[in-house]
Amino acid sequence: MKQRFTLTAFVLLLSTISFGQIQPFGHLTIFSEDGDKFYLILNGERINDVAQTNLRVEELVQPYYNAKIIFEDNTRNEISKNYLQVTDVDGLFMDVTYKIKRDKNNNKKMKLNFFSMIPVVQGFVPPSNVYVTRWGQPAPTQQVIIQQSTPVGVVQQTTTTTSTIGGVNAGVSVGGVGVNISINDPVFSGSTTVTETTTVTTGGTIVGHQEPAPVGCYGARPMNNGNFSSALQTIKNQGFDESRLKTAKQIAQNNCLNTNQIVEICKIFGFEETKLDFAKFAYDACVEPQNYFNVNNVFSFSSSADELNDFISRR
């Protein structure tokens, strides 16, 4: 009788899993190679209200999207791309990266090119310099209020975040087989409101609304010596400068680096143009941008250093 009950429960469990199978999804990252800030629109939905240089949209459930990219600098031409793909040739959802770059012959013309594609990794944590949002789930709105009665030099910031939590997770073991089920149901949905007050000491007069500080690699910890040595060897193992550059950009996109580490990577490249390309890209990954002048030492021509300095000054 017990065995019959266990078998029946197992069959019902399999039916439930098949009926409520979790929807597969992919992720999309778009970054600007030259640091041009942009807004992304997917299928007519505006993704970010603040212009970004490195944007990631997670949990995309369609294989293709119509995309439009509008630049904060309105002298740059918009980019429109139909059937932006987030699946591979077999229709499997992937973690896809595209890059924006300027046309060499027309500085106002912008291009969107495929950069890389990897399988979706559960629990992947993007680097801190990437703005992350989820499809259909905009980031929580933060409202900063400065109280008028606060004396000059002291600011009280009250941040209110509202997030929706829905679904039930259940773990079942049948005959030694463990199955974890996640069910999204509006009945179990709810919202949580968290209010946090932070006192910040400043040295000037406080007027009106203050925007939160940008998040990036500034002041963060760079890669430790062991991980960096492995990364450096991986870049060296690539046969051509183009392959080395792609690998180096993947490392810089997912890790924070100090200026010495960026210099060491630049030294691997054989061409001046490749060194300059990576030096521009790695600026967002640098934990000490105030010391970025040290990177100028890797160039053979002063014009390359001038171009890098011009790029940084426009940021």
Backbone bond lengths (Angstrom), bond angles and torsions (degrees), N, CA, C in turn:
res aa  C-N    CA-C-N  psi(-1)  N-CA   C-N-CA  omega(-1)  CA-C   N-CA-C  phi
1 M - - - 1.461 - - 1.528 110.73 -
2 K 1.360 114.23 -41.73 1.461 119.84 -179.56 1.521 110.29 -65.86
3 Q 1.352 116.82 -41.76 1.465 120.78 179.66 1.521 110.81 -64.32
4 R 1.379 116.46 -39.72 1.458 119.99 179.20 1.524 110.08 -63.80
5 F 1.338 117.58 -40.14 1.463 120.86 178.98 1.527 111.08 -64.73
6 T 1.335 115.57 -42.04 1.468 120.03 179.91 1.510 111.03 -63.39
7 L 1.355 117.51 -42.50 1.455 121.49 179.57 1.525 110.73 -64.47
8 T 1.348 116.27 -42.03 1.465 120.07 178.98 1.527 111.03 -62.92
9 A 1.327 115.67 -42.82 1.463 120.00 179.93 1.518 110.85 -63.56
10 F 1.339 116.00 -38.22 1.464 120.45 -179.43 1.532 110.91 -66.44
11 V 1.345 116.62 -41.58 1.465 120.61 179.14 1.526 110.21 -63.80
12 L 1.350 116.46 -43.20 1.453 119.95 178.41 1.511 111.40 -63.31
13 L 1.343 115.76 -37.18 1.458 120.44 179.84 1.519 111.17 -65.15
14 L 1.342 116.47 -43.55 1.463 120.30 178.64 1.518 110.81 -63.81
15 S 1.334 116.67 -38.23 1.461 120.06 178.50 1.518 110.96 -64.41
16 T 1.340 115.61 -40.05 1.457 119.93 179.29 1.514 111.04 -64.42
17 I 1.342 116.14 -42.07 1.462 120.50 179.94 1.514 110.51 -64.28
18 S 1.329 117.65 -43.20 1.462 121.37 -179.20 1.519 111.03 -64.69
19 F 1.341 115.47 -39.24 1.461 119.56 -177.91 1.523 111.55 -72.04
20 G 1.347 115.98 -39.34 1.468 120.12 -175.33 1.510 112.12 -108.55
21 Q 1.322 117.41 36.63 1.455 120.66 -178.09 1.522 110.56 -60.23
22 I 1.338 115.48 139.03 1.452 120.83 -177.34 1.522 109.87 -65.86
23 Q 1.315 115.63 134.76 1.461 121.52 179.95 1.523 110.32 -66.85
24 P 1.340 118.65 125.31 1.462 119.65 176.30 1.524 110.31 -70.38
25 F 1.309 116.78 156.36 1.452 120.39 -179.63 1.520 109.98 -152.37
26 G 1.330 114.67 165.15 1.464 122.01 176.76 1.512 110.22 -124.08
27 H 1.335 115.92 174.21 1.455 121.67 179.11 1.529 109.17 -125.14
28 L 1.320 116.05 151.68 1.464 121.91 -178.66 1.526 109.19 -131.61
29 T 1.341 116.12 126.96 1.460 121.98 174.04 1.524 108.62 -120.38
30 I 1.322 116.10 132.72 1.460 122.10 175.57 1.526 107.65 -127.44
31 F 1.323 116.75 127.64 1.462 120.22 178.35 1.518 109.87 -130.02
32 S 1.323 115.00 152.90 1.465 121.06 179.14 1.517 109.08 -96.59
33 E 1.314 115.67 119.80 1.459 120.71 -178.21 1.527 111.78 -64.77
34 D 1.325 117.20 -32.07 1.456 121.58 -177.28 1.525 112.94 -103.72
35 G 1.323 116.85 10.48 1.454 120.18 175.99 1.512 115.50 78.60
36 D 1.333 117.84 18.15 1.469 120.20 177.58 1.526 110.09 -76.99
37 K 1.316 117.15 125.12 1.462 121.03 -179.68 1.528 110.01 -77.51
38 F 1.335 115.56 143.90 1.463 118.85 -173.04 1.525 111.31 -147.04
39 Y 1.344 114.17 163.60 1.455 123.04 171.70 1.530 107.39 -113.03
40 L 1.338 116.55 142.64 1.462 121.21 -179.34 1.518 110.00 -113.54
41 I 1.331 115.60 134.78 1.461 122.19 174.87 1.523 108.15 -122.39
42 L 1.339 117.44 122.73 1.456 122.92 178.32 1.524 109.17 -115.85
43 N 1.322 115.88 124.02 1.474 121.04 -178.91 1.526 112.12 48.04
44 G 1.329 115.58 40.15 1.462 120.81 176.98 1.515 114.73 83.29
45 E 1.329 118.70 -2.43 1.467 121.64 -179.36 1.523 109.60 -102.32
46 R 1.325 115.49 124.81 1.465 120.79 178.80 1.528 108.95 -74.12
47 I 1.323 116.95 125.88 1.461 121.65 -173.81 1.522 112.16 -86.89
48 N 1.322 118.18 -42.75 1.473 121.11 -176.04 1.520 110.70 -128.65
49 D 1.335 115.47 135.75 1.464 121.28 178.56 1.523 111.72 -89.28
50 V 1.330 116.33 -18.15 1.470 121.67 176.87 1.526 107.66 -112.35
51 A 1.322 117.60 129.29 1.463 121.26 -177.51 1.532 110.29 -60.81
52 Q 1.329 115.93 139.14 1.466 122.21 -176.64 1.527 110.07 -127.82
53 T 1.342 115.54 160.76 1.470 120.77 172.07 1.523 111.24 -105.10
54 N 1.331 117.20 -15.98 1.466 121.86 -178.21 1.525 107.45 -145.20
55 L 1.332 116.77 107.86 1.471 121.85 -169.92 1.524 110.00 -126.07
56 R 1.326 116.15 135.17 1.465 121.83 -179.74 1.521 108.85 -126.65
57 V 1.334 116.61 127.78 1.466 122.94 177.10 1.527 107.13 -114.08
58 E 1.319 116.85 120.23 1.458 121.75 -175.65 1.529 111.41 -104.27
59 E 1.332 114.76 159.82 1.461 124.01 173.84 1.527 112.35 61.58
60 L 1.322 115.98 47.66 1.457 121.71 173.19 1.526 109.47 -81.28
61 V 1.317 117.93 128.43 1.462 121.28 -170.83 1.530 113.17 -105.28
62 Q 1.310 117.86 -1.56 1.463 120.85 177.26 1.535 109.43 -109.80
63 P 1.325 117.57 147.08 1.465 119.83 -178.59 1.523 113.44 -71.25
64 Y 1.346 117.67 -25.98 1.464 121.71 -178.19 1.519 109.56 -134.75
65 Y 1.336 115.43 150.15 1.455 121.68 176.15 1.528 108.99 -139.34
66 N 1.336 115.12 147.02 1.452 119.98 169.50 1.526 107.72 -87.35
67 A 1.319 116.32 123.88 1.462 120.59 -173.05 1.520 111.06 -119.16
68 K 1.320 115.22 143.77 1.462 122.03 171.37 1.520 107.73 -132.88
69 I 1.329 115.88 135.82 1.461 121.97 179.49 1.518 107.94 -119.49
70 I 1.346 115.30 122.99 1.460 122.49 179.55 1.525 107.62 -114.75
71 F 1.311 117.36 131.97 1.453 121.63 -174.18 1.526 111.42 -94.59
72 E 1.332 114.59 145.76 1.462 119.98 177.25 1.530 110.17 -60.42
73 D 1.327 116.37 -38.77 1.456 121.86 173.10 1.532 107.74 -80.95
74 N 1.332 116.04 104.43 1.465 119.08 -173.24 1.527 113.60 -71.72
75 T 1.338 117.55 -0.62 1.465 119.09 172.91 1.525 111.24 -79.21
76 R 1.341 116.77 -14.11 1.466 121.14 177.22 1.530 109.27 -84.03
77 N 1.298 116.42 137.16 1.456 120.29 179.51 1.524 111.54 -70.58
78 E 1.328 116.35 142.17 1.457 120.94 176.59 1.529 110.41 -66.71
79 I 1.324 115.04 156.47 1.467 121.35 175.88 1.524 108.37 -115.34
80 S 1.315 117.44 128.91 1.464 122.50 173.75 1.521 108.48 -120.82
81 K 1.319 115.66 130.34 1.459 119.96 -179.66 1.520 109.35 -138.99
82 N 1.321 116.12 118.24 1.458 121.32 175.63 1.529 109.80 -87.79
83 Y 1.309 115.81 149.38 1.459 123.04 177.91 1.531 111.53 57.56
84 L 1.333 115.52 48.59 1.464 120.43 171.76 1.525 107.96 -67.16
85 Q 1.305 117.92 119.01 1.460 122.35 -167.13 1.529 112.24 -93.10
86 V 1.345 116.29 133.85 1.460 121.30 174.39 1.534 110.83 -121.13
87 T 1.346 116.14 18.64 1.467 121.66 175.67 1.519 108.73 -126.97
88 D 1.344 115.88 163.66 1.458 119.70 175.60 1.529 110.00 -87.60
89 V 1.326 116.84 -172.34 1.474 120.51 -176.38 1.517 112.22 -66.06
90 D 1.341 116.89 -20.97 1.466 121.17 178.85 1.517 112.51 -92.13
91 G 1.319 116.83 3.60 1.460 120.39 178.78 1.513 114.37 82.47
92 L 1.347 118.10 11.38 1.461 121.46 178.36 1.524 109.58 -84.93
93 F 1.336 116.39 134.70 1.454 120.22 179.85 1.524 110.32 -66.63
94 M 1.338 115.11 139.07 1.453 121.59 -175.20 1.527 109.88 -130.82
95 D 1.337 115.07 170.74 1.467 122.73 171.42 1.529 105.94 -98.72
96 V 1.339 116.47 102.59 1.465 122.01 -168.50 1.528 109.98 -108.79
97 T 1.328 115.70 141.39 1.466 121.55 178.35 1.523 110.02 -123.84
98 Y 1.333 115.84 131.90 1.455 122.90 174.09 1.526 108.45 -119.58
99 K 1.321 116.46 152.70 1.463 119.94 178.05 1.527 110.56 -123.70
100 I 1.334 114.14 146.46 1.457 122.12 175.94 1.526 107.55 -101.23
101 K 1.319 116.52 133.45 1.462 119.92 176.42 1.521 109.66 -142.12
102 R 1.307 114.71 157.08 1.456 120.38 179.01 1.530 110.17 -83.45
103 D 1.318 115.15 146.67 1.454 120.05 175.40 1.532 109.20 -71.10
104 K 1.326 116.42 133.43 1.462 120.32 -176.53 1.527 112.23 -65.36
105 N 1.329 116.78 -29.30 1.458 120.61 -177.18 1.533 113.67 -93.47
106 N 1.327 115.96 -15.77 1.462 120.39 -179.16 1.521 108.15 -143.33
107 N 1.321 116.73 104.73 1.459 121.69 -172.59 1.520 113.18 -64.76
108 K 1.347 117.65 -20.28 1.462 121.17 -179.83 1.529 111.94 -86.88
109 K 1.324 116.30 -20.48 1.457 120.48 -178.44 1.524 109.86 -83.38
110 M 1.323 116.54 130.85 1.461 122.25 -176.50 1.527 110.11 -115.42
111 K 1.314 115.32 147.37 1.458 121.24 -179.42 1.532 110.03 -123.98
112 L 1.324 115.32 147.60 1.460 122.08 174.16 1.527 107.54 -116.87
113 N 1.337 116.79 112.96 1.459 122.11 -175.75 1.518 111.24 -117.77
114 F 1.335 115.86 146.66 1.462 120.70 173.25 1.532 109.23 -63.28
115 F 1.360 116.22 139.16 1.464 120.44 -178.25 1.525 112.42 -117.47
116 S 1.331 117.31 -52.18 1.466 119.13 -178.61 1.524 110.05 -160.89
117 M 1.341 116.04 165.08 1.465 122.56 179.21 1.526 108.16 -149.47
118 I 1.345 116.34 127.77 1.455 121.25 177.03 1.526 108.54 -134.02
119 P 1.336 118.18 158.57 1.471 119.42 176.10 1.525 111.10 -61.73
120 V 1.324 115.91 152.20 1.462 120.93 177.75 1.524 109.61 -66.20
121 V 1.320 116.38 126.91 1.471 122.49 -179.08 1.525 108.66 -107.09
122 Q 1.332 116.27 121.79 1.456 120.32 178.44 1.534 109.98 -67.89
123 G 1.324 116.30 134.21 1.457 120.63 177.53 1.520 113.73 78.68
124 F 1.339 117.67 12.67 1.466 120.25 179.74 1.525 110.12 -63.44
125 V 1.337 116.16 132.55 1.462 121.59 179.37 1.531 108.67 -109.03
126 P 1.334 118.73 111.47 1.462 121.19 -179.80 1.530 110.64 -66.44
127 P 1.333 117.87 156.50 1.471 120.06 176.37 1.518 110.92 -63.94
128 S 1.321 114.95 158.35 1.465 119.80 -172.32 1.522 113.42 -69.09
129 N 1.337 117.47 -17.68 1.460 118.89 -178.90 1.527 112.78 -88.09
130 V 1.326 117.00 8.48 1.466 121.52 179.17 1.533 109.42 -104.93
131 Y 1.326 117.00 129.59 1.467 121.58 175.19 1.527 107.80 -81.00
132 V 1.338 116.60 121.09 1.464 121.42 -173.58 1.531 109.72 -114.36
133 T 1.332 115.75 134.17 1.456 121.51 173.16 1.517 108.36 -140.56
134 R 1.321 117.02 165.16 1.464 121.78 179.25 1.522 109.91 -115.23
135 W 1.301 115.03 142.88 1.466 120.91 -177.75 1.526 109.72 -61.59
136 G 1.328 115.67 122.22 1.455 120.51 179.33 1.506 114.54 78.54
137 Q 1.349 117.26 -0.86 1.464 121.22 179.07 1.517 108.63 -131.82
138 P 1.329 118.23 84.03 1.462 120.81 -178.00 1.522 111.10 -61.58
139 A 1.313 115.26 153.36 1.460 120.89 -179.55 1.519 109.81 -62.21
140 P 1.370 118.22 147.59 1.462 121.10 179.49 1.519 111.18 -56.03
141 T 1.319 115.17 140.05 1.457 120.10 179.37 1.518 109.51 -81.14
142 Q 1.323 116.19 132.07 1.454 120.77 177.79 1.521 108.97 -109.78
143 Q 1.304 115.83 128.13 1.448 121.43 179.92 1.513 108.69 -114.71
144 V 1.323 117.00 122.05 1.454 122.13 -178.43 1.518 108.67 -105.08
145 I 1.329 117.20 122.17 1.457 122.56 -177.37 1.517 108.53 -116.59
146 I 1.327 117.72 126.66 1.459 122.40 176.03 1.518 108.16 -104.33
147 Q 1.317 115.76 119.25 1.451 120.25 -176.91 1.524 109.70 -74.82
148 Q 1.327 116.72 134.90 1.454 121.65 -175.81 1.532 111.79 -67.10
149 S 1.353 117.20 -27.28 1.457 120.06 -176.41 1.518 113.03 -80.78
150 T 1.337 117.18 -4.63 1.455 120.39 -178.72 1.525 109.65 -71.40
151 P 1.341 119.05 131.38 1.463 120.43 179.62 1.514 111.55 -65.66
152 V 1.353 115.54 156.58 1.461 121.14 179.40 1.522 109.24 -61.08
153 G 1.326 115.58 134.80 1.457 120.02 179.84 1.510 112.99 101.01
154 V 1.366 118.25 -13.77 1.457 121.65 178.63 1.518 108.54 -129.11
155 V 1.295 117.26 125.52 1.464 122.35 -178.49 1.511 108.87 -119.33
156 Q 1.328 116.72 128.82 1.450 120.85 173.20 1.511 108.17 -102.86
157 Q 1.321 116.90 119.79 1.451 122.08 -179.76 1.517 109.33 -107.67
158 T 1.329 116.41 124.46 1.456 121.51 177.25 1.512 108.35 -108.19
159 T 1.331 116.63 114.24 1.461 121.96 -177.70 1.515 109.36 -108.18
160 T 1.326 116.42 123.01 1.456 122.13 178.95 1.508 109.17 -111.95
161 T 1.328 117.49 121.52 1.453 122.57 -179.16 1.519 109.05 -120.94
162 T 1.322 117.14 126.55 1.458 122.29 177.55 1.511 108.71 -114.14
163 S 1.322 117.20 124.29 1.461 121.10 179.97 1.509 109.35 -129.44
164 T 1.321 116.00 146.60 1.460 122.46 -179.29 1.512 109.62 -99.65
165 I 1.321 116.00 130.49 1.450 121.26 -179.73 1.513 107.95 -119.98
166 G 1.286 117.75 120.71 1.451 120.49 -178.28 1.500 111.84 -136.68
167 G 1.320 117.14 148.63 1.458 119.35 173.97 1.511 112.57 113.24
168 V 1.315 114.22 163.44 1.457 122.67 179.30 1.508 107.90 -131.70
169 N 1.321 117.97 134.79 1.450 122.97 174.59 1.524 108.79 -107.24
170 A 1.315 117.26 131.52 1.456 121.18 -179.27 1.510 109.59 -133.65
171 G 1.337 116.37 134.55 1.456 121.34 176.48 1.517 109.51 -110.69
172 V 1.322 117.22 129.44 1.461 122.13 -177.38 1.514 109.06 -129.12
173 S 1.318 117.29 137.01 1.454 122.01 176.16 1.516 108.76 -117.53
174 V 1.343 116.92 120.85 1.458 122.07 -179.71 1.517 108.51 -125.55
175 G 1.326 115.93 115.41 1.455 120.18 178.23 1.515 112.81 59.77
176 G 1.344 117.29 32.44 1.452 120.81 179.80 1.505 113.58 87.54
177 V 1.351 117.92 -1.61 1.464 121.67 179.92 1.520 108.43 -100.50
178 G 1.342 117.07 119.68 1.457 121.55 -178.97 1.514 110.37 -92.48
179 V 1.336 117.34 131.35 1.460 122.32 179.27 1.514 107.88 -130.60
180 N 1.340 115.95 130.17 1.460 121.18 176.55 1.519 109.30 -107.32
181 I 1.331 117.29 126.52 1.464 122.58 -176.20 1.518 108.58 -116.76
182 S 1.340 116.06 133.11 1.460 121.76 174.88 1.521 108.58 -115.50
183 I 1.341 117.04 123.32 1.464 121.84 -176.37 1.517 108.17 -120.94
184 N 1.335 117.58 125.16 1.459 122.74 174.12 1.521 108.76 -95.95
185 D 1.297 116.78 120.45 1.458 120.45 -177.09 1.521 108.50 -143.20
186 P 1.342 118.40 127.84 1.452 120.34 -179.95 1.520 113.64 -59.51
187 V 1.350 117.42 -22.60 1.467 120.05 -179.32 1.509 110.27 -63.20
188 F 1.361 115.42 -35.34 1.451 120.13 -176.45 1.526 112.42 -95.88
189 S 1.345 116.33 4.15 1.457 119.40 -178.82 1.511 109.70 -76.15
190 G 1.314 115.31 154.05 1.447 120.46 178.16 1.496 109.29 -161.43
191 S 1.307 117.41 -175.88 1.455 121.00 178.12 1.514 109.11 -137.38
192 T 1.301 114.98 149.81 1.454 122.01 179.22 1.510 108.43 -125.25
193 T 1.325 117.42 130.27 1.455 121.81 178.46 1.517 108.82 -113.03
194 V 1.318 116.46 125.01 1.453 122.27 -178.67 1.518 107.91 -118.75
195 T 1.314 117.48 125.79 1.455 122.32 177.83 1.516 108.73 -112.36
196 E 1.327 115.66 125.89 1.460 120.87 -176.05 1.518 108.58 -128.27
197 T 1.317 117.33 128.92 1.456 122.56 178.91 1.512 109.23 -111.29
198 T 1.321 116.63 127.15 1.454 122.43 -178.81 1.511 108.78 -123.77
199 T 1.328 117.53 132.57 1.456 122.13 176.79 1.508 108.74 -99.65
200 V 1.323 116.44 123.79 1.458 122.75 -177.61 1.508 108.48 -119.71
201 T 1.324 117.49 128.69 1.457 122.17 178.21 1.513 109.71 -91.34
202 T 1.330 116.82 127.11 1.457 121.11 -179.84 1.518 109.37 -126.36
203 G 1.312 116.52 174.88 1.453 118.79 -175.61 1.504 113.92 -116.16
204 G 1.303 120.45 16.84 1.466 121.05 -176.57 1.505 111.89 -141.72
205 T 1.310 115.19 -176.16 1.451 121.40 179.26 1.509 110.02 -75.23
206 I 1.307 116.69 140.28 1.452 122.47 -175.75 1.514 108.89 -106.23
207 V 1.310 116.20 123.10 1.456 119.91 -178.91 1.519 109.08 -134.37
208 G 1.342 116.32 125.12 1.458 121.33 169.09 1.509 115.15 67.75
209 H 1.332 114.55 -154.00 1.466 124.32 -172.60 1.523 110.95 -82.82
210 Q 1.337 117.89 139.11 1.458 122.82 176.04 1.509 109.82 -116.10
211 E 1.344 116.70 132.88 1.458 121.42 176.98 1.523 109.03 -82.45
212 P 1.345 119.08 147.55 1.453 121.12 176.49 1.523 110.65 -64.22
213 A 1.336 115.70 149.39 1.463 120.90 -179.28 1.522 110.08 -66.18
214 P 1.352 117.82 146.37 1.461 120.34 178.31 1.514 111.76 -65.59
215 V 1.340 115.44 149.66 1.459 121.25 -179.18 1.520 108.70 -103.32
216 G 1.316 118.30 134.25 1.455 121.95 179.93 1.511 110.17 -165.19
217 C 1.338 116.05 -159.91 1.461 120.77 179.99 1.519 112.82 -85.81
218 Y 1.332 117.65 -5.79 1.455 120.28 -177.12 1.531 111.04 -57.28
219 G 1.330 116.01 124.11 1.457 121.02 178.54 1.514 114.71 79.40
220 A 1.334 117.80 -2.03 1.468 120.54 -179.71 1.528 110.35 -81.90
221 R 1.329 116.43 174.44 1.460 120.43 177.38 1.514 110.17 -82.74
222 P 1.339 117.23 132.53 1.466 118.89 175.49 1.526 110.84 -76.64
223 M 1.311 117.19 173.45 1.467 122.12 176.27 1.528 109.48 -55.80
224 N 1.343 116.07 140.66 1.459 117.69 176.58 1.525 109.74 -73.31
225 N 1.337 116.56 166.38 1.463 121.65 -172.02 1.524 112.43 -60.24
226 G 1.333 116.39 -39.65 1.464 119.70 -178.26 1.517 112.24 -65.43
227 N 1.335 116.13 -47.91 1.465 120.07 -179.84 1.524 111.29 -66.34
228 F 1.336 115.68 -36.98 1.465 118.14 -179.17 1.532 111.17 -68.76
229 S 1.319 117.00 -38.44 1.469 120.03 178.02 1.525 110.91 -61.67
230 S 1.340 116.07 -40.89 1.467 119.88 177.61 1.522 110.75 -65.47
231 A 1.338 116.45 -41.77 1.461 120.38 179.08 1.531 110.99 -63.98
232 L 1.327 116.28 -41.42 1.461 121.06 -179.91 1.529 110.80 -62.60
233 Q 1.332 115.84 -41.07 1.463 119.49 179.68 1.524 110.87 -67.86
234 T 1.320 116.18 -36.28 1.473 119.59 178.03 1.522 110.73 -61.81
235 I 1.331 116.44 -41.13 1.466 119.83 178.23 1.530 110.29 -64.63
236 K 1.335 116.56 -43.96 1.467 120.93 -178.46 1.520 111.95 -63.45
237 N 1.325 117.20 -28.67 1.465 120.78 -177.72 1.531 112.61 -71.34
238 Q 1.340 117.09 -15.48 1.457 119.71 178.89 1.533 109.22 -74.79
239 G 1.316 116.82 143.19 1.453 120.47 -171.29 1.518 115.17 -78.92
240 F 1.331 118.61 -29.15 1.451 121.29 -173.70 1.525 110.31 -126.40
241 D 1.334 114.87 158.34 1.460 119.85 179.85 1.526 111.77 -58.80
242 E 1.330 116.96 -38.74 1.461 120.07 -179.27 1.522 111.18 -62.39
243 S 1.341 116.79 -43.48 1.468 121.11 178.66 1.522 110.48 -67.74
244 R 1.322 115.99 -39.19 1.465 119.56 178.36 1.524 110.97 -63.92
245 L 1.327 115.88 -39.03 1.460 119.71 179.98 1.521 111.43 -65.08
246 K 1.331 117.50 -43.20 1.465 120.61 178.51 1.521 110.98 -61.13
247 T 1.335 116.24 -43.44 1.471 120.22 179.92 1.523 110.34 -65.35
248 A 1.331 116.73 -43.06 1.462 120.80 -179.38 1.530 111.14 -63.11
249 K 1.333 116.67 -39.25 1.463 119.80 179.48 1.529 111.05 -67.23
250 Q 1.330 116.92 -37.00 1.464 119.67 176.91 1.524 110.20 -61.98
251 I 1.323 116.65 -40.17 1.466 120.92 179.59 1.526 110.11 -66.64
252 A 1.344 116.82 -45.62 1.463 120.38 -179.03 1.519 111.89 -67.92
253 Q 1.321 116.63 -28.77 1.467 120.26 -179.29 1.525 111.55 -72.74
254 N 1.321 117.09 -24.47 1.466 120.74 -174.67 1.524 113.91 -114.00
255 N 1.343 117.14 4.52 1.459 120.93 -179.22 1.519 109.99 -143.89
256 C 1.332 115.68 160.73 1.457 121.55 173.89 1.530 108.90 -99.08
257 L 1.333 116.54 143.47 1.462 122.01 -174.58 1.524 109.90 -132.58
258 N 1.352 115.91 150.18 1.457 119.02 170.47 1.525 109.12 -93.76
259 T 1.327 117.14 173.03 1.461 119.99 -174.98 1.525 111.87 -63.97
260 N 1.325 117.71 -36.30 1.476 120.19 179.14 1.528 111.02 -62.32
261 Q 1.327 116.62 -40.20 1.467 120.12 179.33 1.532 110.60 -67.55
262 I 1.321 116.84 -39.59 1.464 120.19 177.93 1.523 110.44 -64.02
263 V 1.333 116.82 -39.98 1.467 121.24 177.52 1.528 110.42 -62.04
264 E 1.335 116.91 -43.99 1.469 120.63 -179.27 1.529 111.29 -61.73
265 I 1.329 116.64 -38.60 1.468 119.75 178.23 1.531 109.99 -68.00
266 C 1.327 116.81 -43.00 1.465 120.16 -179.73 1.524 111.48 -59.51
267 K 1.316 117.62 -35.36 1.467 121.59 -177.52 1.526 112.30 -65.10
268 I 1.332 117.04 -20.07 1.468 120.61 -179.37 1.521 111.24 -70.85
269 F 1.333 116.76 -31.86 1.452 120.52 -174.17 1.529 111.16 -74.85
270 G 1.306 114.76 143.70 1.457 119.64 -178.33 1.511 114.05 -90.24
271 F 1.333 117.71 -19.10 1.455 120.98 -176.32 1.523 111.18 -110.27
272 E 1.308 115.53 141.93 1.455 122.03 179.54 1.536 111.15 -60.11
273 E 1.328 116.55 -41.09 1.461 121.28 -178.61 1.526 111.35 -62.29
274 T 1.343 116.19 -38.18 1.464 120.15 179.62 1.520 111.08 -68.92
275 K 1.329 116.95 -39.79 1.471 120.61 176.82 1.519 110.57 -60.15
276 L 1.327 115.88 -44.67 1.462 120.23 -179.19 1.524 111.24 -65.96
277 D 1.329 116.44 -40.62 1.466 121.36 178.86 1.523 110.19 -58.44
278 F 1.326 116.40 -48.28 1.464 118.90 -178.40 1.530 111.44 -69.66
279 A 1.335 117.48 -38.26 1.469 120.33 -179.33 1.525 110.64 -60.56
280 K 1.340 117.12 -37.76 1.468 119.82 176.04 1.529 111.19 -67.27
281 F 1.325 115.52 -45.21 1.460 120.29 -176.31 1.525 111.02 -64.05
282 A 1.350 116.41 -39.32 1.468 120.85 -172.72 1.520 113.09 -77.35
283 Y 1.338 117.68 -6.70 1.466 119.44 -176.86 1.529 111.49 -59.02
284 D 1.341 117.36 -40.76 1.468 120.44 -179.87 1.523 112.25 -68.09
285 A 1.329 117.53 -20.35 1.463 121.15 -178.54 1.521 112.26 -92.58
286 C 1.329 117.53 -0.39 1.471 121.03 -174.26 1.525 110.58 -82.79
287 V 1.330 115.77 133.44 1.467 121.28 -179.73 1.522 111.51 -83.97
288 E 1.321 117.09 -11.41 1.473 121.38 -177.76 1.534 109.69 -138.23
289 P 1.325 118.26 65.10 1.468 120.20 -176.86 1.521 113.26 -60.17
290 Q 1.341 117.60 -21.29 1.459 119.95 178.49 1.531 111.63 -66.70
291 N 1.343 117.13 -17.52 1.465 121.57 178.78 1.522 112.69 -106.80
292 Y 1.335 116.27 18.66 1.461 119.20 -174.09 1.528 112.91 -68.85
293 F 1.328 116.95 -13.10 1.465 119.92 177.28 1.523 111.64 -60.79
294 N 1.349 117.82 -22.02 1.463 121.03 178.73 1.532 111.70 -62.97
295 V 1.345 116.66 -26.05 1.459 120.45 -178.62 1.533 110.90 -67.86
296 N 1.337 117.13 -23.23 1.470 120.13 -179.33 1.522 112.35 -59.98
297 N 1.340 117.22 -21.76 1.460 120.43 -176.01 1.532 113.17 -69.62
298 V 1.330 118.40 -14.37 1.467 119.78 -176.88 1.530 111.81 -83.68
299 F 1.337 116.96 -12.02 1.456 119.39 -174.61 1.526 111.82 -87.94
300 S 1.308 114.76 146.01 1.462 120.85 177.40 1.522 111.74 -87.93
301 F 1.343 117.28 -21.15 1.459 121.59 -177.41 1.528 109.38 -121.34
302 S 1.317 114.89 137.97 1.468 119.51 -179.74 1.522 111.67 -65.48
303 S 1.334 117.78 -25.17 1.457 120.84 179.38 1.531 111.40 -63.71
304 S 1.348 116.54 -32.40 1.467 120.03 178.06 1.520 110.57 -67.97
305 A 1.326 116.24 -43.15 1.465 120.13 177.42 1.520 110.69 -62.89
306 D 1.349 116.18 -39.69 1.470 119.55 178.47 1.524 111.05 -63.28
307 E 1.322 116.53 -40.94 1.462 120.14 -179.96 1.522 111.19 -65.72
308 L 1.339 116.90 -39.37 1.472 120.26 177.47 1.527 110.17 -64.75
309 N 1.328 117.04 -42.73 1.467 120.28 179.81 1.525 111.04 -64.28
310 D 1.334 116.65 -38.59 1.458 119.78 176.90 1.522 111.52 -64.34
311 F 1.337 115.30 -40.02 1.465 120.35 178.05 1.527 110.77 -61.13
312 I 1.327 116.41 -44.89 1.476 120.21 -178.76 1.514 110.98 -66.63
313 S 1.336 116.74 -39.20 1.468 120.13 -178.00 1.523 112.46 -65.17
314 R 1.337 117.49 -23.47 1.463 120.89 178.50 1.513 112.20 -84.31
315 R 1.323 118.76 -8.67 1.454 121.24 -177.83 1.521 110.59 -73.28
